[in-house]
Amino acid sequence: MNAAASSPVRDALPDRAELVIIGAGIMGLSTAYQLAKLHRARKRPPSIVVLERSYLVAGASGRNGGGLRMQWADAQNVALMMRSIDICRGLAQELDINLWFRQGGYLFLARNEEAESRLRRNVELHEMVGAPTRLLSARQVLDVVPELDTREVRIASYNPDDGVVFPWPFVWGFAQQARALGVRLQTHTEVERIEPLASGYRLHLEGGRSIEADRVLNATGAWSAGINAALGIELPNHPHRHEILSSEPIKPFLDPLVVDLESGLYFSQSTRGEIVTGITMRDDHEPESSDIDLGSSLRFLSHIARQLIALLPRARTMTPLRQWSGPYDISPDGDPIVGPSPGHPQLWQLCGFTGHGFMIAPVVGELLARWLFTDERAPCFERWDPLRFAEGRSRPSEDMIIG
Ligand SMILES: Cc1cc2nc3c(=O)[nH]c(=O)nc-3n(C[C@H](O)[C@H](O)[C@H](O)COP(=O)(O)OP(=O)(O)OC[C@H]3O[C@@H](n4cnc5c(N)ncnc54)[C@H](O)[C@@H]3O)c2cc1C
């Protein structure tokens, strides 16, 4: 990352704002940008501040695999992801930045009976909602990726409209355009404490400064529990370290992002030729402190090497270039947690996006901005309601979460 991209952003802050968003990941920034657009349409200057304690792309939004897919099992998720991918088609022009958006498809491999029936069910659903997903035999898989070892593959599903992006310009683009529309952003500015007021909140920032807000949006992802705990808000999402690596660039040979449903292994090839690959690590070690562990491990490296070579034998000669990790913000029922908090109706949650927050962010920003600005509440927010856990309304409905 060049120095300009990680250097501090320090817009002047007002004493009070209508909305303060804590966390400048993809979620906080896409929402800020969409809200600013709504303000512009009504010719109202936005009174919106975004505070980020580190540099842009320091959180999960700068550490992910950049995969975008409509291959989900739940009809609502399929529809949302279809909209997200649709938004992405025109987003590079809108944000005036190259997002490296490449639609090479997603290829899901089933190697056991249970995975096979999941894919068959999905494809039936996708046909009904108009997503161009189709089933492939093991033989047909080789037409898409000839280098795969398909001896154990029973069946696969393939959607040519799914794709990958390079995550960083996404975040920078939303930040840049939100600021151009009047949103104030400060990076390297941690919110250390939140104090409830008779109306709204006072946020205490590092360096002894503070800012008041009518409404606060907690968009701190895997760190959101810290903000919530200090206010007595109990929600069940929790961080989980997810490791990933990229290889040295090699000659392009791989169009789709490939996922092995059984092991949770996924890999794609970036536009620069690197193979980007991650895998779900079961029984990962428990963190030794409450700090989120962003370390990398040899255990991951040797596990993923074995799994990758078994499926893609040519990976034997691949040289790892970088290995890193990032935090998933796991929601126990797989649905995000979005809306007013229990006991704090003016403090909204925007968290719990597990391993798919990047791909859903474009549409969530659009829908949440509309809810915040006009009170128009999209149906997905009923299911994502933060109150559902305490009220016994939490129902897992998605079985295509990888990780
Ligand atoms: C390795 C990995 C691979 C992934 N692959 C994919 C993928 O292929 N596709 C996909 O869709 N999703 C993927 N994800 C998930 C996706 O990255 C996340 O769901 C998404 O980025 C979450 O965005 P966010 O804005 O909620 O959180 P973040 O990007 O983590 O942003 C939260 C921000 O809040 C800041 N913050 C925290 N505390 C404070 C505070 N007190 N004051 C101020 N700021 C604070 C943090 O510094 C951080 O920048 C992956 C995640 C990981 C870790």
The ligand as a Gaussian input file, in Angstrom:
#p B3LYP/6-31G(d) Opt

LIG

0 1
 C       -9.770000     -13.288000       5.300000
 C      -11.166000     -12.821000       4.995000
 C      -11.727000     -13.138000       3.750000
 C      -13.011000     -12.674000       3.441000
 N      -13.507000     -12.907000       2.183000
 C      -14.665000     -12.321000       1.808000
 C      -15.129000     -12.422000       0.467000
 O      -14.489000     -13.044000      -0.395000
 N      -16.308000     -11.818000       0.153000
 C      -17.033000     -11.108000       1.069000
 O      -18.096000     -10.589000       0.739000
 N      -16.607000     -10.980000       2.344000
 C      -15.438000     -11.545000       2.725000
 N      -14.999000     -11.406000       4.016000
 C      -15.841000     -10.683000       4.984000
 C      -15.764000      -9.193000       4.785000
 O      -14.420000      -8.774000       4.654000
 C      -16.409000      -8.489000       5.979000
 O      -17.693000      -9.037000       6.226000
 C      -16.578000      -6.987000       5.727000
 O      -15.374000      -6.429000       5.260000
 C      -17.027000      -6.317000       7.019000
 O      -16.982000      -4.928000       6.835000
 P      -17.190000      -3.968000       8.046000
 O      -17.182000      -2.591000       7.507000
 O      -18.369000      -4.430000       8.823000
 O      -15.941000      -4.252000       9.023000
 P      -14.417000      -3.756000       8.947000
 O      -13.933000      -3.663000       7.571000
 O      -13.654000      -4.621000       9.903000
 O      -14.500000      -2.286000       9.499000
 C      -14.649000      -1.978000      10.855000
 C      -13.740000      -0.802000      11.141000
 O      -14.020000      -0.294000      12.446000
 C      -12.807000       0.228000      12.964000
 N      -12.969000       0.374000      14.426000
 C      -13.048000      -0.616000      15.340000
 N      -13.208000      -0.097000      16.573000
 C      -13.223000       1.253000      16.436000
 C      -13.355000       2.347000      17.354000
 N      -13.516000       2.140000      18.653000
 N      -13.307000       3.617000      16.865000
 C      -13.175000       3.821000      15.519000
 N      -13.038000       2.838000      14.635000
 C      -13.071000       1.564000      15.068000
 C      -11.786000      -0.815000      12.540000
 O      -10.463000      -0.298000      12.569000
 C      -12.256000      -1.176000      11.137000
 O      -11.594000      -0.425000      10.120000
 C      -13.749000     -11.903000       4.383000
 C      -13.185000     -11.594000       5.618000
 C      -11.911000     -12.042000       5.918000
 C      -11.332000     -11.692000       7.255000

